[in-house]
Amino acid sequence: MTTKPMTLFWSSRSPFVRKVMIVAHEVNVADRIEAIRVAVHPANPNAEVMASHPLGKIPTLVLEDGTAVFDSQVICQYLDERFGNGRLIPSTAEKWAVRSRHAMIDALLETALVWRLEAARPEDHRQPNVMTASRLRIQSGLKALEADRSFGVSADFTLDQVAAVAALAYLDFRLGEVAWREHAPRLSEWFDSASRRPSVVATTYVDAS
Ligand SMILES: N[C@@H](CCC(=O)N[C@@H](CS)C(=O)NCC(=O)O)C(=O)O
């Protein structure tokens, strides 16, 4: 009997999907996940995704028995617990710092998406204050990571680091104007080394729908 694979509503442009795929590679389960390429946009809810996730967000993972698991933080933790023996989240009190950093980096990514949506509006419809506030928030998040001595120095590649590598690569991919390396030399050095991990190399962003 062949086992039905897990399926993932997927896009090569989504930073939240990329986190999940990095984790899938880290815990050696990427080949058991069938990626279903979908196009999503906040202004155009995707009916196919909504059949599994009521709000139509990706990533959404559908398990072998049809159960849907979302959002990206939950999917990452699910894959790590089921296939990785929980190695991406420390079992010590440090786990709260890892989870908080992961949540902060996700908020940074959500801010990046807000910025991009605003920037895509016709110039005379843009709200400059939204773009200014987004830039400020992103810079503040990067500053916190740059200053956080407990981040990135550990030999272990933890879930906050998965989120950071996906987020920094996303800034390079979509928001080069942030020029994040200019103010984050330590983070930049860490990023260059994390970017060489096979899980990161295997999941690069591609601008294709
Ligand atoms: N908090 C969610 C955010 C996911 C998210 O915003 N995904 C975007 C793609 S990058 C999406 O599905 N956008 C379509 C929409 O908002 O309808 C997660 O971590 O999974």
The ligand as an SDF file (V2000), in Angstrom:
LIG
                    3D

 20 19  0  0  0  0  0  0  0  0999 V2000
    1.1840   34.1380    9.9330 N   0  0  0  0  0  0  0  0  0  0  0  0
    1.1200   33.4080    8.7010 C   0  0  0  0  0  0  0  0  0  0  0  0
    1.3720   34.3770    7.5440 C   0  0  0  0  0  0  0  0  0  0  0  0
    1.2320   33.6940    6.2090 C   0  0  0  0  0  0  0  0  0  0  0  0
    1.0730   34.6890    5.0720 C   0  0  0  0  0  0  0  0  0  0  0  0
    0.7890   35.8770    5.2550 O   0  0  0  0  0  0  0  0  0  0  0  0
    1.2330   34.1610    3.8680 N   0  0  0  0  0  0  0  0  0  0  0  0
    1.0040   34.9740    2.6990 C   0  0  0  0  0  0  0  0  0  0  0  0
    1.9880   34.5780    1.5980 C   0  0  0  0  0  0  0  0  0  0  0  0
    3.6090   35.0640    1.9900 S   0  0  0  0  0  0  0  0  0  0  0  0
   -0.3900   34.6880    2.1870 C   0  0  0  0  0  0  0  0  0  0  0  0
   -0.8930   33.6000    2.3250 O   0  0  0  0  0  0  0  0  0  0  0  0
   -1.0190   35.6890    1.5730 N   0  0  0  0  0  0  0  0  0  0  0  0
   -2.2990   35.5350    0.9700 C   0  0  0  0  0  0  0  0  0  0  0  0
   -3.3780   36.2320    1.6980 C   0  0  0  0  0  0  0  0  0  0  0  0
   -3.0880   37.0200    2.6140 O   0  0  0  0  0  0  0  0  0  0  0  0
   -4.5280   36.0220    1.3380 O   0  0  0  0  0  0  0  0  0  0  0  0
    2.1490   32.2810    8.7080 C   0  0  0  0  0  0  0  0  0  0  0  0
    3.1230   32.3880    9.4610 O   0  0  0  0  0  0  0  0  0  0  0  0
    1.9600   31.2700    8.0330 O   0  0  0  0  0  0  0  0  0  0  0  0
  1  2  1  0
  2  3  1  0
  2 18  1  0
  3  4  1  0
  4  5  1  0
  5  6  2  0
  5  7  1  0
  7  8  1  0
  8  9  1  0
  8 11  1  0
  9 10  1  0
 11 12  2  0
 11 13  1  0
 13 14  1  0
 14 15  1  0
 15 16  2  0
 15 17  1  0
 18 19  2  0
 18 20  1  0
M  END
$$$$
